[in-house]
Amino acid sequence: MKRTRTALAAPALALASLMVLSACGDSESDSSSADSAAGKSGESAKAPEKTADPAAELRRAALTADEVKGFTVKKPDAKYAFATSQDQMKVDRSVCAPLAYATNQLPLGTPKADLVRLATGAKGPGDFTYVTLATYGSGEAKTTLADLSKAVRSCGAGFSAEAKGNKGAYSSITAETAVEPSGADESLAFRVTTKLEGITHTMRAQVARHGDTIAIYYAVDGMAFTQARPGNAKVGKAVVEAQSAKLA
């Protein structure tokens, strides 16, 4: 990666700065289709639903502030996102696009609804685990996860991406083994590395399918970027357990 502090590391860097501001108040903004749909129905929400509402169901399944011991859970502020939609992002290798989405809090494929939550703080203020939830039509989640698995196998040498004028690259993608989340129908895990000013940062992801819903857990050591030291992030186990329980 070039020496500029834009690119795929940008969300972690921005959030590290945001930690200083968070003590003064919460500046959340809607970060997903499911969150954006909330509140639009007004009083009509009291009427019996004739059909399932994917966005409402996903919001009920999302983690809330007090559900993960040792972590603070909130909506991430969209202004710190590398991209806020798939069409904003250009990836140099199309097969790697699912990895670009998964590591930048975007849903995979074409979901019916999606949302993002951010869990912070178990190992210090820079310990970030993003949770991206998305729900799909019958059978689509399985195909979507297969596309991500193909990307992990095909993109070992890394890839580059561009969004909103920012550019960046991952140096490597490596499949890892991880305990399958409780209740998941299938899952996979991988780590990604990027270099910033000659320093290697390792981020990790675990992705699980629960029926027609996919949960992406992505861990970043935000303080490693700001302190110019190697990062070696790990997905918060408690976050995975708490979210899996709500998807059961």
C-alpha positions, 0 to 999 in steps of 0.5 A, a space after each residue: 500500500 502507498 504511504 497515504 493513510 487512505 484506502 482500506 485501512 481508513 475506517 480503522 484509522 478514522 474510528 481510532 480518532 473517533 474514540 476520543 470524541 465518543 466520550 462527548 456523545 454518540 454520532 451514529 448514522 444509518 449504515 445499512 438498508 435495514 436501519 434506513 428502513 426503520 421508522 418509515 412505517 410510522 403508526 402503521 407498524 402497529 398493524 398486523 403484518 401480512 408478510 415477513 419484513 426482512 429488514 425488521 427481522 434483521 434489526 431484531 436479530 442485531 446485537 444491542 449495546 448491552 448484549 456482549 460482555 466487555 464490548 460496547 455495541 453501536 452502529 458505525 458512523 457511515 461517514 467513516 466507511 471506505 464505501 457505503 455501497 457496492 457500486 461505489 467500489 471498484 476492485 481490480 480483480 472481479 473474483 475478489 470483490 466479495 472480499 472487498 465487500 466483506 472487509 469493508 462492512 458491505 453485504 455480499 451478493 444481493 440481500 433483501 436487507 442488511 445492517 452493520 454493528 460495531 463492537 469495541 473495547 474488550 482488549 482496549 479502545 482500538 479492538 474493533 469487531 464489525 458485524 455485518 448481517 444480511 438476509 437473502 431469498 431462499 437458497 441465495 445465501 448458500 450461493 453467496 457464501 460459495 462465491 466468498 469461499 472462491 474469492 478466498 481461494 483465488 485471491 491469495 496474492 491480494 487485490 486492490 480496490 478504489 472508492 470515493 477517490 481513495 485507493 488501497 490494497 491487501 497484500 495477502 488473503 489466507 484461509 484459516 480454521 476457526 470453530 464454527 459458530 453455534 447453530 451455523 449451517 456452514 462457515 469459513 474464516 480467513 485473514 488479510 494483510 496490508 502494509 502501511 508505511 512499511 508496517 504489516 497489519 493483519 485483520 481477520 474475518 469469520 463468516 457464517 451462514 444461518 439459513 438464509 442469513 449471513 453474518 460477517 465478523 471482521 476484526 481490526 486493531 485500530 490502534 495499531 494503525 495510529 501507533 505505527 506498530 504491527 497489528 494482529 487483530 482477532 475476531 471477538 469470540 464473545 461477539 460471535 457467540 452473542 450474535 449466533 445465539 440471536 440468529 438461532 
